[in-house]
């Protein structure tokens, strides 16, 4: 599967952005999707994940209450809604995918994912 992330940009602190990740292929609905980010000078970290049927999601503590993830399997797209953005949210955001046989599975570790998008830059100004 090929992934294409989009929706990044420059936003003021307190603002919102919605990232999208479009996937190729006809089996998107069987993939667990994840979002990760890498800030300048830092390691890439987990942000959010969603099970293949959308029934289960999980977000990192650092974004809990501000970010949510969702998916539209008919459009082969997963979303990351980011609200109340902070300067520390500035990073390149990546989407990732891994196929799963079980509907309730989610993954939070980078090594658990097989496919990665190219990343989209989010810059939050103070």
GUDO-730669 format. One line per field, with one value per residue: residue number from 1; residue in three letters; x, y, z of N, C-alpha, C, O, CB in turn. Coordinates in steps of 0.02 Angstrom, whole numbers. Glycine has a CB too. Layout:
# GUDO-730669
n	c(NUM,...)
res	c(ALA,...)
n.px	c(X,...)
n.py	c(Y,...)
n.pz	c(Z,...)
ca.px	c(X,...)
ca.py	c(Y,...)
ca.pz	c(Z,...)
c.px	c(X,...)
c.py	c(Y,...)
c.pz	c(Z,...)
o.px	c(X,...)
o.py	c(Y,...)
o.pz	c(Z,...)
cb.px	c(X,...)
cb.py	c(Y,...)
cb.pz	c(Z,...)
# end
This chain:
# GUDO-730669
n	c(1,2,3,4,5,6,7,8,9,10,11,12,13,14,15,16,17,18,19,20,21,22,23,24,25,26,27,28,29,30,31,32,33,34,35,36,37,38,39,40,41,42,43,44,45,46,47,48,49,50,51,52,53,54,55,56,57,58,59,60,61,62,63,64,65,66,67,68,69,70,71,72,73,74,75,76,77,78,79,80,81,82,83,84,85,86,87,88,89,90,91,92,93,94,95,96,97,98,99,100,101,102,103,104,105,106,107,108,109,110,111,112,113,114,115,116,117,118,119,120,121,122,123,124,125,126)
res	c(UNK,UNK,UNK,UNK,UNK,UNK,UNK,UNK,UNK,UNK,UNK,UNK,UNK,UNK,UNK,UNK,UNK,UNK,UNK,UNK,UNK,UNK,UNK,UNK,UNK,UNK,UNK,UNK,UNK,UNK,UNK,UNK,UNK,UNK,UNK,UNK,UNK,UNK,UNK,UNK,UNK,UNK,UNK,UNK,UNK,UNK,UNK,UNK,UNK,UNK,UNK,UNK,UNK,UNK,UNK,UNK,UNK,UNK,UNK,UNK,UNK,UNK,UNK,UNK,UNK,UNK,UNK,UNK,UNK,UNK,UNK,UNK,UNK,UNK,UNK,UNK,UNK,UNK,UNK,UNK,UNK,UNK,UNK,UNK,UNK,UNK,UNK,UNK,UNK,UNK,UNK,UNK,UNK,UNK,UNK,UNK,UNK,UNK,UNK,UNK,UNK,UNK,UNK,UNK,UNK,UNK,UNK,UNK,UNK,UNK,UNK,UNK,UNK,UNK,UNK,UNK,UNK,UNK,UNK,UNK,UNK,UNK,UNK,UNK,UNK,UNK)
n.px	c(42,24,53,-5,19,-61,-109,-39,38,59,9,-69,-39,-160,-245,-319,-294,-322,-258,-236,-226,-204,-230,-172,-237,-349,-376,-380,-464,-427,-316,-225,-203,-84,-21,124,252,389,487,598,765,730,677,569,399,257,88,-52,-173,-279,-398,-437,-572,-610,-662,-589,-480,-330,-234,-83,-27,19,-57,-185,-357,-346,-311,-384,-416,-481,-566,-609,-659,-717,-663,-532,-451,-372,-385,-315,-367,-324,-330,-325,-188,-14,146,240,191,240,308,358,233,188,100,59,46,-16,-56,-193,-272,-371,-508,-503,-376,-240,-91,55,191,332,401,306,237,220,214,244,204,257,264,206,226,195,181,178,149,194)
n.py	c(-59,113,271,436,580,733,907,979,1131,1306,1369,1468,1464,1381,1361,1254,1106,988,838,729,563,475,318,194,53,-88,-146,-68,-61,-163,-127,-72,93,222,371,468,578,690,801,942,895,793,625,519,504,420,464,440,307,196,68,-56,-54,63,61,66,178,263,384,476,529,659,726,702,737,843,801,696,542,474,376,346,219,198,297,270,336,409,514,649,748,899,999,1151,1185,1184,1266,1165,1060,1069,988,858,762,594,464,293,117,-48,-214,-303,-444,-437,-349,-266,-225,-116,-19,49,64,105,5,-87,-56,-71,6,172,345,497,607,761,933,1019,1173,1268,1425,1539)
n.pz	c(0,-37,38,60,136,185,209,302,368,407,561,688,865,961,857,728,630,500,458,320,257,120,50,-63,-156,-133,-14,98,208,290,358,498,551,583,662,669,730,700,777,753,779,863,907,810,858,928,889,862,836,741,731,602,571,624,750,864,943,987,1071,1099,1261,1261,1169,1200,1214,1129,998,877,790,639,513,342,260,138,63,69,163,303,446,542,662,727,861,959,946,988,1003,1026,955,831,694,578,514,501,417,441,403,435,400,470,543,633,702,815,841,878,853,927,913,814,744,721,609,433,317,260,245,161,243,315,344,493,563,706,761,891)
ca.px	c(0,60,21,9,-6,-70,-146,4,45,75,-50,-53,-55,-232,-281,-333,-278,-340,-214,-265,-179,-239,-196,-188,-254,-419,-383,-367,-506,-397,-253,-221,-168,-54,10,184,280,459,505,669,813,702,660,500,359,188,36,-120,-184,-349,-407,-457,-643,-623,-696,-544,-428,-287,-189,-30,-46,38,-107,-251,-403,-337,-307,-423,-406,-539,-552,-664,-634,-743,-619,-462,-419,-372,-379,-293,-393,-281,-358,-287,-118,37,210,275,163,276,342,336,185,188,51,88,-5,3,-116,-212,-328,-419,-539,-492,-304,-207,-19,84,263,351,423,248,207,256,211,249,197,316,263,182,252,150,218,133,183,171)
ca.py	c(0,176,320,505,625,802,949,1017,1202,1352,1389,1500,1426,1381,1345,1185,1079,918,801,672,514,435,255,159,-16,-105,-180,-19,-74,-214,-100,-26,154,259,436,481,644,701,871,955,873,741,561,512,479,400,514,412,248,178,0,-54,-37,127,52,78,227,279,440,486,573,728,757,680,793,893,767,635,511,440,350,334,163,205,345,248,393,417,584,670,814,928,1061,1185,1170,1217,1267,1101,1013,1078,926,824,710,537,411,226,65,-118,-255,-341,-490,-428,-282,-225,-215,-53,-22,113,63,116,-56,-129,-34,-93,56,240,400,540,658,828,977,1061,1224,1306,1485,1563)
ca.pz	c(0,-38,80,42,188,163,256,346,353,462,599,752,926,975,797,711,564,490,412,285,231,70,37,-125,-145,-120,51,150,266,334,384,555,531,637,650,707,713,716,785,737,829,908,876,790,914,915,901,864,796,734,706,531,562,657,813,920,931,1045,1058,1149,1317,1245,1126,1222,1224,1075,934,866,725,611,446,296,219,70,28,81,194,376,463,608,678,778,889,1013,931,1028,967,1032,906,768,676,518,533,456,427,433,397,441,391,529,533,688,700,874,853,864,864,947,903,744,711,706,547,373,264,285,199,154,294,300,396,531,600,749,784,957)
c.px	c(44,19,43,-23,-11,-106,-104,8,64,11,-28,-72,-129,-275,-289,-309,-305,-293,-253,-210,-218,-197,-219,-209,-326,-430,-370,-404,-478,-330,-265,-180,-141,-27,69,208,353,473,578,714,789,687,585,460,288,140,-33,-124,-259,-353,-438,-530,-661,-653,-654,-491,-388,-241,-138,-54,-33,-13,-178,-295,-398,-338,-355,-408,-469,-521,-616,-640,-660,-698,-546,-422,-426,-356,-349,-317,-354,-310,-313,-212,-71,102,248,246,197,318,322,293,183,128,84,32,25,-61,-129,-272,-384,-444,-520,-420,-283,-133,9,160,280,368,365,216,251,261,209,237,257,318,237,200,197,193,168,172,152,145)
c.py	c(62,229,390,550,697,841,989,1090,1241,1375,1421,1454,1435,1363,1271,1169,1009,888,744,626,469,374,226,88,-27,-137,-133,-35,-128,-191,-59,34,190,326,444,551,648,776,881,934,819,678,561,479,464,457,481,349,232,109,1,-40,29,121,65,128,237,335,447,536,646,764,739,740,847,861,707,607,475,415,343,280,166,252,326,303,391,490,593,741,841,995,1089,1172,1214,1219,1201,1046,1020,1016,906,765,656,492,345,175,-4,-159,-296,-385,-479,-357,-238,-207,-144,-61,47,118,68,51,-102,-111,-52,-40,126,290,445,595,725,874,1019,1109,1266,1365,1509,1634)
c.pz	c(0,-1,61,95,161,218,304,325,414,496,664,810,942,916,785,640,560,438,381,262,184,53,-30,-109,-124,-53,109,214,311,364,447,532,592,614,697,689,735,717,769,795,876,870,858,847,891,931,910,821,794,704,636,521,596,726,874,900,995,1026,1115,1202,1300,1203,1147,1238,1171,1006,934,797,704,542,408,248,148,29,37,115,270,391,533,619,737,799,944,1005,972,988,971,988,838,753,605,541,479,471,411,432,407,436,454,514,584,692,758,887,836,881,880,934,829,708,694,639,487,319,293,228,202,207,269,359,427,572,640,777,850,953)
o.px	c(96,-42,101,-84,30,-130,-131,-15,83,-36,24,-116,-156,-335,-270,-304,-311,-291,-297,-154,-261,-137,-276,-200,-359,-487,-352,-379,-504,-293,-309,-128,-171,-14,65,187,375,471,617,704,824,684,545,484,264,149,-67,-83,-297,-316,-463,-549,-719,-668,-679,-460,-412,-213,-151,-95,-70,-14,-226,-274,-440,-363,-363,-389,-506,-468,-670,-604,-629,-697,-502,-364,-478,-320,-356,-291,-352,-314,-270,-178,-85,112,284,273,184,359,275,314,177,108,132,-23,83,-113,-83,-317,-437,-404,-521,-404,-305,-115,-11,189,246,351,373,172,313,308,176,258,303,370,245,192,158,236,123,221,92,124)
o.py	c(63,232,402,556,718,812,1029,1109,1213,1397,1405,1412,1490,1352,1230,1213,974,911,714,648,429,378,232,65,19,-155,-155,-23,-138,-232,-16,27,189,337,428,579,613,809,834,954,802,677,598,432,491,493,494,339,252,92,53,-17,49,172,74,122,221,336,425,579,690,825,759,788,891,891,673,644,448,430,335,295,140,247,363,316,373,523,551,788,811,1042,1054,1152,1271,1178,1183,991,980,995,934,724,671,483,342,187,-17,-141,-321,-366,-510,-310,-177,-177,-115,-106,96,171,39,42,-150,-148,-49,-40,138,279,434,627,743,854,1051,1088,1296,1356,1502,1662)
o.pz	c(33,-8,47,98,120,267,343,271,465,462,691,805,938,923,827,597,611,381,413,248,206,43,-50,-52,-100,-36,163,269,367,391,449,499,646,555,756,638,781,666,773,852,924,808,886,879,842,980,960,776,838,658,613,467,597,758,929,847,1050,972,1171,1189,1321,1200,1114,1271,1167,958,984,751,745,516,436,200,102,-33,14,96,297,354,577,589,790,759,970,1052,987,943,924,985,793,794,576,582,420,528,371,457,391,464,486,476,579,687,751,939,786,919,850,945,787,650,657,615,491,279,344,171,241,215,211,417,392,611,611,812,862,1003)
cb.px	c(-48,74,36,-16,39,-109,-191,73,-18,116,-96,-89,-11,-252,-247,-408,-201,-414,-151,-309,-144,-252,-209,-128,-209,-444,-336,-385,-575,-386,-218,-189,-215,2,-42,239,240,506,488,679,833,638,676,494,358,170,34,-172,-145,-386,-451,-439,-686,-666,-723,-512,-458,-246,-229,34,-7,105,-95,-246,-392,-270,-234,-500,-346,-601,-515,-687,-654,-814,-631,-429,-449,-321,-447,-214,-470,-208,-429,-311,-104,48,254,274,88,320,325,397,114,254,-13,139,-38,41,-108,-227,-303,-388,-612,-519,-263,-239,16,71,293,411,473,197,195,222,151,317,133,317,332,104,307,102,261,103,180,227)
cb.py	c(0,198,306,522,623,806,906,987,1229,1414,1328,1568,1448,1448,1376,1170,1080,911,776,695,472,477,205,160,-45,-149,-239,50,-93,-278,-58,-62,200,219,494,428,700,664,895,1029,931,767,503,471,529,337,565,463,188,230,-40,-119,-93,167,-16,12,294,216,506,512,554,728,736,634,823,930,745,648,462,488,282,400,97,232,415,228,458,369,619,664,811,936,1048,1162,1180,1180,1323,1078,1023,1141,868,799,740,497,423,211,69,-133,-301,-294,-561,-450,-289,-259,-265,6,-53,125,-2,163,-93,-121,42,-154,43,253,439,570,667,829,1021,1019,1268,1262,1540,1558)
cb.pz	c(61,-111,154,-29,250,97,294,347,324,436,613,758,985,1001,738,717,551,468,448,225,289,6,93,-174,-94,-174,55,126,243,295,331,618,492,669,661,694,746,666,856,721,868,943,923,724,971,955,844,841,824,690,754,499,590,616,817,944,907,1069,1049,1115,1380,1210,1053,1284,1291,1085,919,875,727,608,450,258,251,72,55,14,167,410,460,616,694,752,916,1083,856,1096,995,1105,899,771,726,474,545,464,383,488,328,508,329,587,537,754,697,932,811,904,803,1019,932,740,756,761,549,344,218,318,213,86,322,287,367,577,553,807,731,1008)
# end
